[in-house]
Amino acid sequence: MNENNLPQCPSVFPDRFVFYRGTEGQVECSPCTCGEPVGAKCNAKLSAFQDPACGSVPPSLFENVPAAAICIDFSASPLTLGAMEADWISNEPGTCEPSGGELIGEVKGTDPRVFCCQTPPPPQNE
């Protein structure tokens, strides 16, 4: 029902308020997504040891090598990989641009009721 078709208030009760008994319709949000991360900085220090306790006897296979710097295939090596150790140098996952979450649908009031009130008197100066 259009609010303009509802009863109008008389001049002695000029303040008109419309309240609804119920609602109809449905709203939801569009799926939230995130763009590609930017500003990520992830670096680790890796060490590999023949000794399972990360000891250096016999000497380590490599120590303090940046994670992206090497790829070693131990399957073709006579050396045995006993243990590895890694420490974060920096671990900043970055950020992404969020999108989505827009409102989809509509909810409308149903079964309106009109209340007509007098305008309150102005406050008196004390």
C-alpha positions in Angstrom: 0.0 0.0 0.0 1.2 3.5 -0.9 1.7 5.7 2.1 0.0 8.6 0.3 -3.2 6.5 0.2 -3.3 6.2 4.0 -5.4 8.5 6.2 -4.0 12.1 6.6 -3.8 13.8 10.0 -6.1 16.6 11.0 -4.5 20.0 11.7 -4.9 19.7 15.5 -2.7 16.5 15.3 -0.3 17.4 12.5 2.6 15.1 13.3 2.0 12.0 11.3 3.8 8.7 12.0 3.4 5.5 10.0 4.3 2.2 11.7 4.1 -1.3 10.1 2.8 -4.5 11.7 5.0 -6.8 9.5 7.4 -7.0 6.6 7.6 -8.8 3.3 10.6 -9.6 1.1 14.1 -10.8 1.7 17.5 -9.3 1.7 20.9 -11.0 1.5 24.5 -9.9 0.7 26.5 -10.8 -2.4 29.4 -13.1 -1.7 32.5 -11.4 -0.3 35.7 -11.8 -2.3 39.3 -10.6 -2.0 41.6 -9.6 -4.9 45.2 -10.8 -5.2 47.3 -10.1 -2.2 49.8 -7.3 -2.6 52.7 -6.3 -0.4 53.5 -9.8 0.8 57.0 -10.4 2.1 57.8 -13.9 3.2 61.4 -15.0 3.6 62.7 -17.9 5.6 66.2 -19.1 6.6 66.6 -22.9 5.8 69.3 -25.3 7.0 69.5 -29.0 6.2 71.5 -31.5 8.2 72.6 -35.1 7.8 72.1 -35.5 11.6 68.4 -36.0 12.6 68.9 -33.7 15.6 69.9 -30.7 13.4 73.4 -31.0 14.6 76.4 -30.0 12.5 78.4 -33.2 12.9 78.8 -34.3 10.2 78.6 -30.8 8.7 75.3 -29.3 7.6 74.4 -29.8 4.0 73.6 -26.1 3.8 72.8 -23.3 6.3 71.1 -20.0 6.3 70.0 -20.2 2.6 67.1 -18.0 1.5 64.1 -20.3 0.8 63.6 -19.2 -2.9 67.3 -19.4 -3.7 67.8 -23.2 -4.2 66.3 -26.5 -5.1 68.2 -29.6 -4.1 67.4 -33.1 -5.3 68.7 -35.4 -2.5 67.6 -38.6 -4.3 70.6 -38.5 -6.6 73.1 -37.6 -3.8 75.1 -39.9 -1.6 74.3 -37.6 1.2 71.4 -38.4 3.6 68.9 -35.7 4.6 68.4 -36.2 8.4 66.6 -33.0 9.4 65.7 -29.5 8.2 65.3 -26.3 10.2 63.5 -23.1 9.2 63.3 -19.7 10.8 61.1 -16.8 9.5 63.1 -13.8 8.5 60.0 -11.9 7.5 56.4 -13.1 7.4 54.1 -10.3 6.2 51.1 -11.9 4.3 50.1 -8.6 2.6 46.6 -7.3 2.0 43.9 -7.7 -0.6 41.2 -5.4 -1.9 37.9 -6.6 -0.6 34.8 -6.6 -2.7 31.2 -8.0 -2.6 28.9 -7.7 0.4 26.4 -5.6 -1.5 22.8 -5.7 -0.4 20.6 -7.8 -2.7 16.8 -7.7 -2.5 14.3 -5.6 -0.6 12.1 -5.6 2.5 9.0 -3.6 2.7 6.7 -2.8 5.6 3.2 -4.4 5.5 -0.1 -3.6 7.3 0.6 0.1 8.0 -0.9 2.0 10.9 -1.1 5.8 11.1 -0.6 7.7 14.3 -1.4 11.4 14.5 0.1 13.4 17.3 0.2 17.0 18.5 3.4 18.9 18.2 5.1 19.1 21.5 5.2 22.6 23.0 8.6 24.4 22.7 10.8 24.2 25.8 10.3 27.0 28.3 13.3 29.2 29.1 14.1 29.0 32.8 
